[in-house]
Amino acid sequence: MVDEQQLLQQTEEAPPIVPGPDSVGFVETKYATLFEADGLQLESGQSFGPITVAYETYGKLSPAQDNAIFICHALSGDAHLAGWHSPTDRKPGWWDEFVGPGKGLDTNKYFIICANALSGCKGTTGPSCTDPATGKPYGSRFPFITVGDIVRVHAALVQHLGVPKLLAVIGGSLGGMQALDWAARFPDQMHAAVCLASAARLSAQGIAFNTVGRRAIQVDPAFNGGDYYHLPDGPRYGLALARMVAHITYLSEVSIENKFGRRLQHSDKLAYDLKHQTEFQVESYLHYQGKRFVERFDANSYMCLTHAMDYFDLASAHGSLTKAFSATNARFLLASYTSDWLFTTAQSQDIVAALLNAKRHVSFVELESSYGHDAFLLEIEQLADLIQPFLEQTHASIRNTN
């Protein structure tokens, strides 16, 4: 039986964390202020700045400065990729199983950078941050942000950190969109791009789900047109509902059936009572996901980032997908998952075809999984088997060239 109250209590009563030898340990989020002089020229035409960027780094930059990897997070991610901020943290960084000494992204070998995306809510300038012109949160006045805008901020951060060229840019879902855009926009800033469970543009189905999520937020009376930071709670019910809808798309039919089936939550008999809100276990699970999401995310940031995903269309921006990759010499690795119906294998294959037409080095694999879109966050071992040799070969090719 899955009880949301028990899940909440278990995480709140966890003992203090003692990091193991394969952990990056306790880490600190750092901040950089960029675009102070002229601002960032957004794709919408607006100039915006200064921009504060929250980021974390793991491992050390090599003397040759050739081992830096930038990780682009997905929609609900942030800069906290691995490790712990304090012994009382409920959870480690969002890719902690994959990043650390001896892990898939080995911090003994690589210098890893991860930054919160522009318009996020975990330290990088976003709608909840204070507008210096008014002294109040940006709220509804925050500008429209695209994937390209996010990438330009990340690229500026890499320059700020003194990294001349990245070994690789890696991302899944929205992060994969950023990796593709980065390769097209700044072709000389990376040696390789790794795109996981992503696409060169969001499908109509993906846009439809994002629309429903945004609408749930907008119709919450506490949304107040996006200016809710002075209110006690903000649009918590709308944001929770948006997360519940989105979370369904991250799973697969098989994973939901295996985990929950039609099992009831508190009884072995149907109640025949319309007042029951969590009669089935899957209902309780989704309510739990919604509650947890409201605790850590901002509704306006959700609006901004889902709009950025909707607008992303690499072929339209460059004339064609082939033209998008015509200027880069980066090596590419793409992976899709058999049960991912949000970002399908066919979408990855479209990118592969364009890369081959552009005569670029590309590797592609469709990974077997029952976990749906979330597989790149959950099935770490097969991902490590894929990415480790790709990075090692890329690193070796750099050294042989030099």
C-alpha positions in Angstrom: 0.0 0.0 0.0 1.3 3.5 -0.9 0.3 6.1 1.6 1.2 9.7 0.9 1.3 10.6 4.6 3.7 7.8 5.4 5.9 8.8 2.5 6.0 12.4 3.8 6.8 11.2 7.3 9.5 8.8 6.3 11.4 11.5 4.4 11.0 14.1 7.2 12.3 11.7 9.9 15.4 10.4 8.0 18.6 10.2 10.0 21.5 12.6 9.3 23.4 11.9 6.0 26.9 10.4 6.0 28.2 10.5 2.4 29.8 7.3 1.2 33.1 7.0 -0.7 31.4 7.1 -4.1 29.6 10.4 -3.3 30.8 13.9 -4.1 29.9 14.6 -0.4 28.6 18.0 0.8 28.5 20.6 -1.9 27.8 24.3 -2.1 25.8 26.2 -4.7 27.7 29.1 -6.2 26.5 32.2 -8.0 27.7 34.3 -10.9 26.3 37.6 -12.2 26.4 37.9 -16.0 25.2 40.5 -18.6 25.6 43.4 -16.2 26.6 46.0 -18.8 24.3 45.6 -21.8 22.0 42.8 -20.8 21.2 39.6 -22.7 19.4 40.2 -26.0 16.6 37.7 -25.8 15.1 36.0 -28.8 11.9 37.9 -28.2 13.8 41.1 -28.9 13.9 42.3 -25.3 17.2 43.2 -23.5 17.4 41.6 -20.1 20.0 41.8 -17.3 21.8 41.6 -15.1 21.3 37.8 -14.7 22.4 35.8 -11.7 23.2 32.2 -12.3 23.2 29.5 -9.7 25.6 26.7 -10.4 27.5 23.8 -8.9 30.8 22.1 -9.9 32.2 18.7 -9.1 35.7 17.3 -9.7 38.6 19.4 -10.9 39.4 21.1 -14.2 42.5 19.3 -15.7 45.7 21.3 -16.4 44.9 20.9 -20.1 41.4 22.2 -19.5 40.0 19.4 -21.6 37.8 17.5 -19.2 34.8 19.9 -18.5 31.3 18.6 -19.0 28.2 20.7 -18.7 24.9 19.0 -17.6 21.7 20.7 -18.7 18.8 19.8 -16.4 15.2 18.9 -17.4 12.1 20.9 -16.6 11.9 20.4 -12.9 15.7 20.1 -12.3 18.2 22.6 -10.9 21.9 23.1 -10.4 22.1 20.6 -7.5 23.2 17.6 -9.6 24.9 15.4 -7.0 25.8 15.2 -3.3 24.2 16.9 -0.4 23.9 20.5 0.8 23.7 19.5 4.5 23.4 16.3 6.7 19.6 17.0 7.0 18.8 17.0 3.3 15.9 14.8 2.4 17.4 13.8 -1.0 20.7 14.2 -2.8 21.1 15.9 -6.1 18.8 14.8 -8.9 21.5 12.7 -10.7 23.4 11.6 -7.7 23.5 8.0 -8.7 25.2 8.9 -12.0 27.7 11.6 -10.8 30.5 11.0 -8.4 33.8 9.1 -7.9 33.8 6.0 -10.0 30.2 6.5 -11.2 28.9 7.0 -14.8 30.2 10.5 -14.8 33.3 10.0 -12.8 34.4 13.1 -10.9 37.8 11.7 -10.5 38.2 12.1 -14.3 35.8 15.0 -15.3 35.0 18.5 -14.1 31.2 18.6 -14.0 29.2 21.9 -14.2 25.5 22.2 -13.7 23.5 25.4 -13.6 19.9 26.3 -12.9 18.2 27.5 -16.1 17.2 31.1 -16.8 13.7 31.6 -15.5 14.1 28.8 -12.9 13.4 29.1 -9.2 16.6 27.7 -7.6 18.9 30.7 -7.6 19.1 31.7 -11.3 17.2 34.9 -12.2 13.5 34.0 -12.6 10.0 35.3 -12.0 10.3 34.9 -8.2 13.5 37.1 -8.1 13.4 40.8 -7.2 13.2 43.1 -10.2 15.8 45.9 -9.4 13.6 48.4 -11.2 10.7 47.9 -8.8 12.1 46.2 -5.7 9.4 43.6 -6.1 9.4 40.1 -7.6 9.2 40.1 -11.4 6.1 38.0 -11.4 4.0 38.6 -14.6 6.6 41.1 -15.8 9.3 38.5 -16.3 10.2 38.2 -20.0 9.4 35.3 -22.3 12.3 32.9 -22.3 13.4 30.4 -25.0 15.7 27.4 -25.0 18.2 29.5 -27.0 18.1 32.2 -24.2 18.8 29.5 -21.6 21.7 28.2 -23.6 23.3 31.6 -24.1 23.3 32.1 -20.4 24.9 28.7 -19.8 27.5 29.4 -22.6 28.4 32.7 -20.9 28.8 31.0 -17.6 31.3 28.5 -19.1 33.3 31.5 -20.4 33.0 33.1 -17.0 34.5 30.0 -15.4 37.5 30.1 -17.7 36.7 26.9 -19.6 37.9 27.4 -23.2 36.0 24.4 -24.7 33.7 21.7 -23.2 34.4 18.1 -23.5 30.7 17.5 -23.7 27.3 19.0 -23.1 24.8 16.4 -21.7 21.1 16.7 -21.2 17.8 14.8 -21.1 14.4 15.9 -22.1 14.4 19.8 -21.9 18.2 19.4 -21.2 18.6 17.4 -24.4 17.0 20.3 -26.3 19.6 22.6 -24.8 22.4 20.3 -25.8 21.2 20.3 -29.4 20.7 24.0 -29.5 24.1 24.6 -27.9 25.8 22.4 -30.7 24.0 24.5 -33.3 24.3 27.9 -31.7 27.9 27.6 -30.4 29.5 24.9 -32.6 33.0 25.6 -31.4 32.3 25.4 -27.7 32.0 21.6 -27.3 33.7 18.5 -28.5 30.6 16.3 -28.0 26.9 16.5 -27.3 24.8 13.8 -25.6 21.0 14.0 -26.1 18.9 11.7 -24.0 15.1 11.1 -24.4 14.6 14.4 -26.2 13.8 15.9 -29.6 14.5 18.7 -32.0 11.0 20.1 -31.4 8.2 19.2 -29.0 5.4 17.2 -30.5 1.8 18.5 -30.7 1.0 16.0 -27.9 3.7 17.4 -25.7 2.4 21.0 -26.3 -1.1 19.8 -25.4 0.0 18.4 -22.1 1.9 21.6 -21.3 -1.2 23.6 -22.2 -3.3 21.6 -19.7 -0.7 22.1 -17.0 -0.5 25.9 -17.5 -4.2 26.2 -17.6 -4.5 24.4 -14.3 -2.2 27.0 -12.8 -3.9 30.0 -14.5 -7.4 29.1 -13.3 -6.2 28.8 -9.7 -7.6 31.9 -8.0 -4.4 32.4 -6.1 -2.4 32.7 -9.4 -3.5 36.3 -9.6 -2.2 36.8 -13.1 1.3 35.7 -12.1 1.6 38.3 -9.3 1.1 36.1 -6.2 4.3 36.4 -4.2 2.6 38.6 -1.6 -0.1 36.1 -1.0 0.1 33.4 1.7 0.2 30.3 -0.6 0.1 31.2 -4.3 -1.4 28.8 -6.9 -0.4 25.6 -5.0 -3.5 23.6 -6.1 -3.0 24.5 -9.8 0.7 23.8 -9.7 0.1 20.4 -8.0 -2.4 19.5 -10.6 0.0 20.5 -13.4 2.6 18.3 -11.9 0.2 15.4 -11.6 -0.7 15.6 -15.2 2.9 16.0 -16.3 4.1 13.1 -14.1 1.7 10.7 -15.9 3.5 11.5 -19.2 6.9 10.7 -17.6 5.7 7.1 -16.8 4.7 4.3 -19.1 1.6 2.1 -19.0 3.7 -0.9 -18.0 5.4 0.9 -15.1 2.1 2.3 -13.8 0.4 -1.2 -14.0 3.4 -2.9 -12.3 3.6 -0.3 -9.5 -0.1 0.2 -8.8 -2.5 -1.7 -11.0 -6.0 -1.2 -9.7 -5.0 -1.7 -6.1 -7.0 0.2 -3.5 -5.4 2.5 -1.0 -7.2 2.0 2.3 -9.6 -0.9 1.7 -10.1 -4.1 -0.2 -13.6 -3.0 -1.3 -14.8 -0.1 -3.5 -16.4 2.6 -1.5 -19.1 3.8 -4.0 -18.6 7.3 -2.4 -17.9 10.4 -4.6 -16.2 12.1 -1.6 -13.3 9.6 -1.7 -10.3 11.4 -3.4 -7.6 8.8 -3.0 -9.4 5.5 -3.3 -6.8 3.9 -5.6 -3.1 3.7 -4.8 -2.2 5.5 -8.0 -4.3 8.4 -6.9 -2.4 8.7 -3.6 0.9 8.5 -5.5 0.0 11.4 -7.8 -1.3 13.5 -4.9 2.1 12.9 -3.2 4.0 14.0 -6.3 1.9 17.1 -6.5 2.4 18.1 -2.9 6.2 17.5 -3.0 6.5 19.6 -6.2 4.7 22.6 -4.7 7.2 22.6 -1.9 10.2 23.0 -4.3 9.0 24.7 -7.4 7.5 28.0 -8.6 4.4 28.2 -10.7 5.7 31.1 -12.9 8.9 29.2 -13.5 6.8 26.2 -14.6 4.9 28.5 -17.0 8.1 30.0 -18.5 10.0 26.7 -19.0 7.0 24.8 -20.5 6.6 27.7 -23.0 10.3 27.5 -23.8 9.8 23.8 -24.6 6.8 24.5 -26.8 8.6 27.1 -28.8 11.7 25.0 -29.4 12.1 24.0 -33.1 15.6 23.6 -34.3 14.8 23.0 -37.9 12.6 26.1 -38.1 15.4 28.2 -36.5 18.1 27.1 -39.0 16.2 26.3 -42.1 16.4 22.5 -41.6 17.9 20.1 -39.1 20.7 19.3 -41.4 21.7 23.0 -41.6 21.4 23.3 -37.8 24.4 20.9 -37.5 26.4 22.0 -40.5 28.8 24.2 -38.6 29.8 21.8 -35.8 32.5 19.2 -35.7 31.2 17.8 -32.4 30.6 14.1 -31.9 27.0 13.1 -31.0 25.4 10.4 -28.9 21.6 10.0 -28.8 19.6 7.6 -26.8 15.8 7.0 -26.7 13.7 4.6 -24.7 11.3 2.0 -25.9 8.5 2.9 -23.5 8.9 6.7 -23.7 5.8 8.0 -25.5 6.5 11.7 -24.7 9.8 11.8 -26.6 9.7 8.9 -29.0 12.4 6.9 -30.7 11.2 8.3 -34.1 12.0 11.8 -32.9 15.6 10.8 -32.0 15.9 9.1 -35.4 15.0 12.3 -37.1 18.0 14.0 -35.5 20.2 11.1 -36.3 19.2 11.3 -40.0 19.9 15.0 -40.0 23.4 14.5 -38.5 24.2 11.8 -41.0 23.1 14.2 -43.8 25.4 16.8 -42.3 28.2 14.2 -42.3 28.6 14.4 -38.5 29.9 11.7 -36.2 26.8 10.2 -34.5 26.0 7.2 -32.3 22.4 6.2 -31.5 20.8 3.5 -29.4 17.2 2.7 -28.4 17.4 1.4 -24.9 15.0 -1.2 -23.6 13.1 0.1 -20.6 9.6 -0.1 -19.0 10.1 3.2 -17.1 9.0 5.6 -19.8 10.4 9.1 -20.1 11.9 9.0 -16.6 14.2 6.1 -17.6 17.2 8.3 -18.1 16.9 9.4 -14.5 16.3 5.9 -13.1 18.2 3.2 -15.1 21.7 4.5 -14.5 23.7 1.3 -15.2 22.8 1.0 -18.8 23.3 4.7 -19.3 26.8 4.5 -17.8 27.6 1.6 -20.1 26.7 3.9 -23.0 28.1 7.2 -22.0 31.4 6.2 -20.3 33.1 4.8 -23.5 31.7 7.6 -25.6 33.3 10.2 -23.3 36.6 8.2 -23.1 36.8 8.0 -26.9 36.0 11.7 -27.3 38.6 12.6 -24.7 41.2 10.4 -26.3 40.5 11.9 -29.7 41.2 15.4 -28.3 44.5 14.4 -26.8 45.6 12.6 -30.0 44.7 15.7 -32.0 46.6 18.0 -29.7 
